[in-house]
Amino acid sequence: MAGGPRPSKGDDRAAQKTHHAASVGRVTHLIVTLPQNHPGFDEPVAGRRPLAEKVTSVLEGGAGRSSVEGVVRVLLLHEVHHMVGRREKDFEAAYQAWMAALAEDEDTRLLWFLHHAHGSGPSYQVVTITGLAGGAAWERLAQRVHRGDLRQWARDVDGCRHRVQGRLLMPLDWSPLDVDLAGVPSDGRRHGTSLYMEDTMWPKRGMLDGYIAAAGEIYAGMLGAHREGEVLLRIEAAGRTMPGAGRGPEVTLMQKVHSMPGLVGLLTHDIPAEMTRPGTWMHDALEYRDQWRSKLLRTASWSPLW
């Protein structure tokens, strides 16, 4: 996000309305592509600068700032719900009620409701992502849940799940998510479903900033560089856990799957040798992280964003 004085709330919303006149929740995508010789990975780029050199230039040069001036970058309340199997439909109905209740405050909206696809991980698990226009909106929501109109809702929904794990994510400077919360649908309108690959990374100690800068530099350089038919994933949101709002430093990417054949290729083929040699992302990024978790998540047919 660019430096300098923060625009007033009114200025923020005026900028949002102007920027989003054509569509709600428009994303300027970051792209992961399909190479011609392998169904899951991009080819290395000849003459690529060493990753460490790129990261130094990003950190020192202040790159990666928001390309949209005056637009509120929402905080993301990311929750993983372990549902009671027999209460799956009750839980989903409860979150449709949550979606409607959040719309009473123009600074809070449910953004995504996603099922962990059966056969790809734990059973009866749902991920919800709620957008918040800053810390004050988070506090108001917490007050509603703890002692306000959502208190009984919280008690009822706990009967539909074994447990829930929550994190509050701050958008990365290069996160493409750019959404006008007040314009996000909250009426449960039906649509098709989409598949997302959610990656959560745990950078090595002391390497968080370096990893974020490296990822932003490489992905940002791929903006608009490939034809639609070559795209495997589009990164639609990127965030980091805020201090004290999760188990520790983490980076999470929400990536929409655009090629099912490419995804199958990714899952059924080894990583090509040329993708793991020095100078490639798969090799050089190991300096910053070698631990991450991927989930395949399917949006509900009523999820506001999909």
GISULRA-V732864 format. One record per residue. N is the residue number from 1. RES is the residue in one letter. PSI is psi in whole degrees, 0 to 359 (* if undefined). Layout:
n: {N N}
res: {RES RES}
psi: {PSI PSI}
//
This chain:
n: {1 2 3 4 5 6 7 8 9 10 11 12 13 14 15 16 17 18 19 20 21 22 23 24 25 26 27 28 29 30 31 32 33 34 35 36 37 38 39 40 41 42 43 44 45 46 47 48 49 50 51 52 53 54 55 56 57 58 59 60 61 62 63 64 65 66 67 68 69 70 71 72 73 74 75 76 77 78 79 80 81 82 83 84 85 86 87 88 89 90 91 92 93 94 95 96 97 98 99 100 101 102 103 104 105 106 107 108 109 110 111 112 113 114 115 116 117 118 119 120 121 122 123 124 125 126 127 128 129 130 131 132 133 134 135 136 137 138 139 140 141 142 143 144 145 146 147 148 149 150 151 152 153 154 155 156 157 158 159 160 161 162 163 164 165 166 167 168 169 170 171 172 173 174 175 176 177 178 179 180 181 182 183 184 185 186 187 188 189 190 191 192 193 194 195 196 197 198 199 200 201 202 203 204 205 206 207 208 209 210 211 212 213 214 215 216 217 218 219 220 221 222 223 224 225 226 227 228 229 230 231 232 233 234 235 236 237 238 239 240 241 242 243 244 245 246 247 248 249 250 251 252 253 254 255 256 257 258 259 260 261 262 263 264 265 266 267 268 269 270 271 272 273 274 275 276 277 278 279 280 281 282 283 284 285 286 287 288 289 290 291 292 293 294 295 296 297 298 299 300 301 302 303 304 305 306}
res: {M A G G P R P S K G D D R A A Q K T H H A A S V G R V T H L I V T L P Q N H P G F D E P V A G R R P L A E K V T S V L E G G A G R S S V E G V V R V L L L H E V H H M V G R R E K D F E A A Y Q A W M A A L A E D E D T R L L W F L H H A H G S G P S Y Q V V T I T G L A G G A A W E R L A Q R V H R G D L R Q W A R D V D G C R H R V Q G R L L M P L D W S P L D V D L A G V P S D G R R H G T S L Y M E D T M W P K R G M L D G Y I A A A G E I Y A G M L G A H R E G E V L L R I E A A G R T M P G A G R G P E V T L M Q K V H S M P G L V G L L T H D I P A E M T R P G T W M H D A L E Y R D Q W R S K L L R T A S W S P L W}
psi: {138 152 186 176 140 134 155 163 320 320 320 311 326 318 320 313 321 316 331 23 326 324 158 137 28 139 129 104 147 143 134 128 166 126 164 336 2 138 3 353 153 154 148 150 125 139 16 137 148 144 318 323 320 314 318 317 326 312 322 331 355 25 170 10 161 136 357 103 139 8 131 128 112 149 151 116 106 120 138 120 128 100 155 124 316 348 17 312 324 320 316 319 322 323 339 324 322 315 314 321 323 331 350 343 118 351 7 139 142 130 306 141 116 134 136 116 129 140 357 9 206 149 151 57 136 143 129 144 119 132 136 129 58 175 325 321 322 316 317 319 318 320 321 321 319 324 13 213 345 7 312 324 316 321 317 317 332 337 351 1 154 319 168 143 126 148 151 122 134 133 140 154 330 10 132 350 126 94 138 103 319 340 359 130 143 18 6 23 143 151 182 174 159 157 135 146 114 118 131 124 147 90 155 157 130 1 6 307 321 319 315 318 319 314 317 320 316 313 320 327 348 0 124 18 355 155 152 320 347 358 127 307 145 125 118 342 146 129 164 146 132 151 129 3 27 185 345 184 121 154 130 133 131 115 119 131 127 356 106 318 321 321 317 319 320 322 339 1 148 158 127 148 323 346 355 9 162 139 352 160 317 330 305 332 346 343 331 328 145 14 125 168 135 139 145 117 137 129 148 159 354 3 131 315 141 *}
//
